[in-house]
Amino acid sequence: MLKIFAGFALAIVAILALKALNKNSDRRNIRARLEQICEGNVACNKALNSYLDPCFDQVYRRSGRVRSTGLNIGAIILCINSQAGESIIVVDQREW
């Protein structure tokens, strides 16, 4: 019985570690993409550094476990602009 419990506990820990690894990888990819968009724009970089993490977490939570189309970078940009109080990051929606 104890071996079965230990097996389940190990599986749960592995799943949680994989989920955290995926989230961090997604966060790095989004940051890299937005840093390219903000290149040379001080206000854009400041907003990115201030608001990316809370906006990423908000959008990531809403997207749930199943993300067939990937994380919605447009929603993150809208959140950052909303938090900043102005449209600092402006991109063509076709680029999302």
C-alpha positions in Angstrom: 0.0 0.0 0.0 2.8 2.4 0.9 4.5 1.7 -2.4 1.4 2.5 -4.3 1.0 5.8 -2.4 4.6 6.7 -3.0 4.2 5.9 -6.7 1.2 8.3 -7.0 3.0 11.0 -5.0 6.0 10.7 -7.3 3.7 11.0 -10.4 2.0 14.0 -9.0 5.3 15.7 -8.2 6.5 14.9 -11.7 3.4 16.4 -13.3 3.6 19.6 -11.2 7.3 20.0 -12.1 6.5 19.6 -15.8 3.7 22.1 -15.6 6.0 24.6 -13.9 8.7 24.0 -16.5 6.2 24.6 -19.3 4.9 27.8 -17.7 8.4 29.2 -17.3 9.3 28.3 -20.9 6.1 30.0 -22.1 7.0 33.1 -20.0 10.5 33.3 -21.5 9.2 32.9 -25.0 6.6 35.6 -24.6 9.1 38.0 -22.9 11.6 37.5 -25.8 8.9 38.2 -28.4 7.7 41.3 -26.6 11.2 42.5 -26.1 11.7 42.4 -29.8 8.5 44.5 -30.2 9.7 47.0 -27.6 13.2 47.3 -28.9 14.5 50.8 -28.4 11.3 52.1 -26.8 12.0 53.0 -23.1 8.3 53.3 -22.1 7.5 50.0 -23.7 10.3 48.2 -21.9 9.4 49.8 -18.6 5.7 48.6 -19.0 7.0 45.2 -20.0 9.2 44.9 -16.9 6.4 46.3 -14.7 3.4 44.4 -16.0 4.4 41.3 -17.9 4.5 38.9 -14.9 1.1 39.7 -13.4 -0.5 39.9 -16.9 1.1 36.6 -17.9 -0.1 34.9 -14.8 -3.6 36.2 -15.3 -3.8 35.1 -18.9 -2.1 31.8 -18.2 -4.6 31.0 -15.4 -7.6 31.8 -17.7 -6.2 29.7 -20.5 -6.5 26.6 -18.4 -4.9 23.3 -18.9 -5.8 22.8 -22.6 -4.3 25.4 -24.9 -4.7 24.0 -28.3 -3.8 27.3 -30.0 -1.1 28.3 -27.5 -1.0 31.2 -25.1 -2.7 34.3 -26.4 -0.1 37.0 -26.6 -2.7 39.5 -27.7 -4.5 39.1 -24.3 -1.2 39.7 -22.6 -0.5 42.8 -24.6 -4.0 44.1 -23.9 -3.5 43.5 -20.2 -0.1 45.3 -20.2 -1.6 48.3 -22.0 -4.6 48.3 -19.6 -2.3 48.2 -16.6 -0.1 51.0 -18.1 -3.2 53.1 -18.7 -2.3 53.7 -22.4 -1.5 51.7 -25.6 2.2 51.4 -25.1 2.6 48.1 -27.0 1.0 48.4 -30.4 1.1 45.5 -32.8 -0.9 44.4 -35.8 -3.4 41.7 -34.6 -2.3 39.5 -37.5 1.2 39.3 -35.8 -0.3 37.7 -32.6 
